Structure formats: C-alpha cells, structure tokens
Amino acid sequence: MRPNDHLCFVFGDERERAAVTTSFVRDGIAANDKVLYLAEDDGPALVRVRETLIGSGIDVDGLSATGQLVLVTAEQTYLLDGRFDIERTVSLLEALIAQAGAEGFRLLRVTGETGWVARHGILMSEIIAYEQAVSPLAVGGKVLALCQYDHRAFAAADMVAVDQAHDGRATENAQFENGELVIRRRHGDTPGLGLTGAVGEEGHTPLAKALDAVLAESSTEEDLHVDMSGLDFIDLEGLRLLVTTRQDLGDGRAMHLERPAPHVRRVIRMAGWDAASSFRSPNPDFRHQVCVYGSDQEFLAMALPFVEEGFRRGEPVLAATTSANLELLGDALGERAERLDFAETAYFGRRPPQRVAAFERYWRHVSSQRPPGRADAHVRILAEPVWAGRSRAEAAAWKRMESHLNSLLADTNIWMICPYDSRIAPPDVLADALRTHPDSVCGELSGPSPDYLEPSRFQAEEAPAPPLEPAPSGAARLSWSDPMPGATRLRGFVSTHATALGLAGERVELLVLAVAEVARLLAHAAVDSSAVPDRPASVTIWSRPRTVAVELLQPGVHPADSALDDPLLGYRLPRTEGPRPGEGLWLARQICETVEVRTGAAGCAVRMELAGPRAEDLRQRDVPGPT
C-alpha cells in the first residue's frame, strides 16, 4: 500500500484478518507512520486486537506510550453519543491527520473494523456515503486507509457498492512472486492457495514449498483448495505436485483443484491422475496373447470362456472389440453381460499412444478399487485392433504398438487377448500378429507362438523411417542459442502462430504445453551431451493440407547421448511419484496425429502434427472410456 490509498480489505476468517492487519500495523511502525486501529467494540474485539498484535511481536504498550500506535473503539470514534454521524467522523479523521503531521510522523495510517455496523442497525447506504466522504481525505499523501469487511456479515450486492467506494482491494502479500508466477494463501471457507500466472520449471520448488506450508499450517479437519483460475500455463511437473499432494492427504481431508482451464482438466484425465493413479501391482504378470479367428463361432469359442472365467474369479473384464463382436458376446452372455465392461474398439484409443494410455488407465482404475488381498488378480482385456482402412504408415504404427505392449505393460497384471479377424486383416498383419504376441490362443487352448520376436528384434527388422520433408522456407521460426529456451517467449510464439494458422481454444493450449515439454526434454539432452552445437536450436510451425506441423530442432543431440534412444519413450503414462524421461513426448503423442523423432548430422528433430482447423471437433475430444 502507498500514501493516498483508500482500500477495502475483504476477509473470510480471523487468520486472514490477522495476517493482513498485523502486516499493515508493522509496516506503518517501520515507516514512521502514526497508526490508528479502530476495533469494533471495547470488549472482546479490543482484547482480540491487542492479543493479535502482541502475538505477532508488536510492542503494543510501548508504542501506545509514545503515541505512535493508538487503539480505539467504534464507540470512541464512529458512534460518539451512540449514533453514527458521517460529518463528525470525517472531521475527526481530518483532525487526526493534522495531529500526526504535527507530531512528526510521515502520515496517518488507519484501519477500521466494521462489525459494529449490523450490530447498531446502521444502513449500508450510510456506510457507502461515509466511505465516499472519506476518499477525498486520501489525496494529500498524508493518510493511508484500510477498511476491513468480513464478507460473511455483508450481502454480495453490498460488497459491490463497497468496492466502488474504494480505490481497490487489499490482499495478503503473495507467498511467492517472480514476475511469472504468484502464489497466495487463501483463508476463510476455502483455505488453501491461489495460483496466478505460469507454473514452469522455475515455479516447481516455490509451489512445492507453498503446498508443504499450507499443509503444515492448516487444520487437520478442513479440506484444502487450490484456485487455478488465474493460471495461464502449468506444466506436467506442476500438475504432478498438485495431484501428488491431493493423493497423499490423509485423515479424511481432500484437496480440491478449483477452476482449472479445460485443457488442464483434459491432461489430468489423459494421465489418469483423476483416479488412484499411484496404484502398483505387487506381483506383475502381463500376458499378451493373439487369437486369429475366421468366423463368429471361432471368436466366441475363445472370447466366451475367457470372459466367463474372469467372472468366476471375480476379475474385471473389458471387451474392446467391434460392435458386431460386442453384440455376439452380449447375446451369448445374456444377463451376465451386465458384468462386462465394454468399448467399441475404434473409439478405445484412436491412435496407438492413446490405446496404450487407455489400457493402463483402465487397469489402474479397476485395480485400485479391489478389496485387500485381490490387488494381484488379473485384469482381463479383449483388445481387437482395427485394420480396415489403415494406411501403410498407420498399420506399421499399430504393429509396432503390439510389440511394444510386451514392455510397456510388463509391470501390470493385465491378461490381454488380441483377436484378429482373418476375414478382414491383410496377410502381412496376420503374420506380424504372431511375431508380436508371445502366445496364441485357439478356443480354450493356448501355447507359445513360434514366430514371436522380442520387441527389440521386431523393431530391428522394421524398414528405416523415411527422412522428414523439410519445412517450407516461409514457415515461422524461433531460434535460441542457450540450451534452455525462454519459456514465456517459446509459449507465446507457439500460441500466436498456432492461432494464426486457425487453431483455437483448448487445442492451442495443449499444443503449447506439448511443445514446452518436448523443448525441455531436448534442452536437458543438450546439457547432458558432450557435443558442441554448431547452430541455434529452433522451433518451426507451419500449415500442411490436413495438419498444423511443429518441429523442434536441437543441434548436437543424438539418441546415444540421452534417453532419446529408448523406442518406448513417450508411450508410458506419467507417474505421480516423480518425472521420468519422455513425458513431454507422451503428451505430444496423446494430442497429435503423428510424432516423429529423427536424428542426423543436424542433431535431433521432433516433428508433431496436430489435426488442422478444418478437422471435425469430435476427433479432438477425449476417447470415451469403457461402459
């Protein structure tokens, strides 16, 4: 606060009032101001004020003796003769301002409580008229006023009028502020934190400390609230800090993440962080089998026993297959079909990265809900890929995913059978199905697949990826020489140009987040690399016929220098217990049509292509979960 300020302070509980008013008084003492505190009564209120100030280390008696601190009551000021006289009260303040100057103080610093208003039947119109009459006093630099209003005692419409009669509102000083992120304590009915700005790499430690502090200081009987409405950006690590704190709360308390942006809600759901995502299988036993069938009868001969055995064992069962097969299975199960989770396979992960995430989210969700002693039982999934209409590149990506599942889901106890319809799937797809699944199933019989290849061998036999077409010469480009790009500058560049290319809303925000996360991944790889880059790093963005393309180039980085040589990078769901490499790529793979990683003499390039502005909005929505 500065001289001439006439501010209102709206609070919700005594902790919040104490935090602000003690700072207000302490700052005035340090600045050589005469401090006038008007308590709402000469009984409990005056005792509370004295105890609060003394408890904060302020020498109330000593300062009162020198005249620098004056504690008075409403009866001695506002309510002389038992009535509220606006003109008389304003004249009294004028006299006190003059007295403070004559005594050699810098100015008069005054704060008044308003609990007496309702108790004495004072009309709000009188209070507004008084506040308006006081405002002209704060023009000569000789007064600084803080008017206290407990929002629990005043109607919302009255508080609007109160705001209009003041120069603004005072709030508690931020716990942290660095020009990009502001963290404030919240009190009252929704205690916790308020976040404003951006949570990037420099905000992780302050946010963690603020969360620890609010947990330590809050009552064990009240929920905590984090207001995210003021956030323009929050990265995965910032979200992980919030989600981990929420999951670790004990003693029946909850932490509410309030008013996050739509794209933030979507990231939380995609990561499975809206559920018990900390679940881990005590005895992982992933089983991955293929069933090549050529008729409805052959499909049921495998599927029905698999599902029914799961029911008998009390194991969750999900069928993600075609609508025709779901109908066959439902008819065969009859009333028991109500126990089956199901999803039409075309919508259960439209792309391989989404498919992997959907499997793991389902496993986490149903496993975390099991009773004690059943956490290591299998989760059964019938997972039939869709092959009709796939391009060559898409088919190769789905085959690669089938192979990668043997590693990606190795720490789960999913028992997965992947049906392949020989009437639809091409011969090369059927041949590779036997090379990507360790076991094959026919009816109720199963055995090792003699053609199975470990994921590393399957990948080694793939044809090399073709080189990326260069970006057009007129594409927008941002370059930087330091390993770490300026976060605000990078986000602004991507947001501005993505919007100019026709993207909007949530899709822009998700792209900005994905680019920021991948840029950080590459920057850390550059720091760890021994190579000296011979050119700046850059991000380029342009429009293609059906997509918006973004390419990040980090010179001097090769796969052998870092975790970039892991073919599974970016396929695993983020964990709440701590970051692991490739989470930025995971996010990019979830929202983009394609993500390509290439290395060469120029360094490492990551190209992301997001569906363009003319793509149907339905394709951008979350994949529906099993029903």
Buried (B, 14 or more C-beta within 10 A) or exposed (E): BEBBBBBBBBBBEEBBBBBBBBBBBBBBBEBEBBBBBBBBBBEEBBEBBBEBBEEBEBBBEEBEEEEBBBBBBBBEBBBBEEEBBBEEBBEBBBEBBEEBBEEEBBBBBBBBBBBBBEEBEBEBEEBBEBBBBBBEBBEEEBBBBBBBBBBEEBEEEBBEBBBEBBBEEBBBEBBBBEEBBBBBBBBBEBBBBBBBBBBBBEBBEBBBEBBEBBBEEBEEEEBBBBBBEEBBBBBBBBBBBBBBBBBEBEEEBEBEBBEBBEBBBBBBBBBBBBBBBBBEBEEEEBBBBBBBBEEEEBBBBBBBEBBBBBBEEEBBBBBBBBEEBBEBBBEBBEEEBEEBBBBBBBBBBBBBBBBBBBBBBBBBBBBBEBEEEEBEBBBBBBBBBBBEEBEEEBBBBBBBBBBBBBBBBEEBBBBBBBBBBBEEBEEEBBEBBBBBBBBBBEBEEBEEBEEBBEBEEBEEEEEEEEEBEEBEEEBBBBEBEEBBBEBBEBBEBBBEBBBEBEBEEBBBBBBBBBBBBBBBBBBBBBEEBEEEBEEBBBBBBBBEEEBBBBBBBBBBBBBEBBBBEBBEBBBBBBBBEEEEBBBBBBBBBBBBBBBBBBBEEBBBBBBBBBBBBEBEEEEBEEBEBBE
